[in-house]
């Protein structure tokens, strides 16, 4: 009789334990499902917010393109041949960045339109800058680092077209080689930037982000080609980009007072 009672007690204990475990598992699964649903809702909210911000920025860039092209074509005092300088290339980079971001959120047709506008814009600026008269619109020496924007545009264009086409194809490689050639052609002329480097100026930071774009394009090229030469080129450009950034950061921190208190020369 005592043995039967002990067996009944063991069975009841086991059943209560299993029931409590099942209840705990059900509660755990319910809480996990609730957490996942809350994460999905938060992620969708963040995605909608990011999409709206991208939409606003791309629309602003498009409206600026319309205004700039309209001024260059119709306003006598703002003809492109009169006001052009290498800093204008920043607006081209904005078009290409907008094209890449539009591709990532699924706006493929809009990305292609922004890319085409950016490349036409770059072609017009490139030719106009090469043919500008020496007697008009002299570019200040202090702004000569902006010449690095020449190769920043094709570097960014190769990345944008890679996003649009889905792979680093021949067109992206052609743009990458163009940017590499323009970089080498400027790196072989250090005397052009010698006067600019005599005194610290904010414009020195223009050296940094074109090299970053070139390094990113090199990384995509090396990933596509998978050769020793491409990997070595990527490593070289990335090292140069990092060293330039570290040099600019340290120089700016150490000479911040002279940077804020002195005016940059106009010539």
Secondary structure, DSSP 8 states (H G I E B T S, - for coil): -HHHHHHHHHHHHHHHHHHHHHHHHHHHHHHHHHHHHHHHHHHHHHHHHHHHHHHHHHHHHHHHHHHHHHHHHH-GGG-HHHH--GGGHHHHHHHHHHHHHHHHTT-HHHHHHHHHHHHHHHHHHHHHHHH--TTSS---GGGGGGGGHHHHHHHHHHHHHHHHHSS--HHHHHHHHHHHHHHHHHHT-GGGGTTGGGS--GGGGHHHHHHHHHHHHHHHHHHHH--HHHHHHHHHHHHHHHHHHHHHHHHHHHTHHHHHHS-----
